[in-house]
Amino acid sequence: MASKWIEMVTGSLEQKKQYRQLRARLEALPEPYLSVAKAVQRYFMYNGGITDGDTLVTMMNDFVELWERAAADGTPVRDIVGEDPVEFADTFIEAYLGKRWIDKEKARLTAAVEAAEETEGKNR
C-alpha cells in the first residue's frame, strides 16, 4: 500500500530502477563514446522536457543501445551525430514525442492570451 502512495508522489519505482540501469550502461561506454553520449543525454534533460516515464525509459533504452552498438562496431562519433550534434539530438527527441513539460506551458500561454482577448472584448 505504501509503495502505491509513494509512486503517486514520485512516479513509477520500476521506471526509476530501469532508468538507473540504463544510466549504468551509459557510464560503462568507452571513450570517446561516453563523453559524447553523456553530453547528448545532458542536452536531452535540458531541452527534451519529456515528463512521461514510459517515453523517457524507451528513449533512453534506444539511446544507450545506439551508443553501445556504435562502440562495439567502432563507428566514429561524428558518423553518429553528424555535422550538427544539436540537430541530431533534437531529431532524436522528436522521435519520442510524448507529454513534455513545455506542452503545459504552451497551453497556459495560449489560455492567457485567449482570456485577455475575452476581457478586452467585454471592456469595449
Secondary structure, DSSP 4 states (H G I P E B T S, - for coil): -HHHHHHHHH--HHHHHHHHHHHHHHHTPPTTHHHHHHHHHHHIIIII-B--HHHHHHHHHHHHHHHHHHHHHT--HHHHH-S-HHHHHHHHHHTT---BHHHHHHHHHHHHHHHHHHHHHHT-
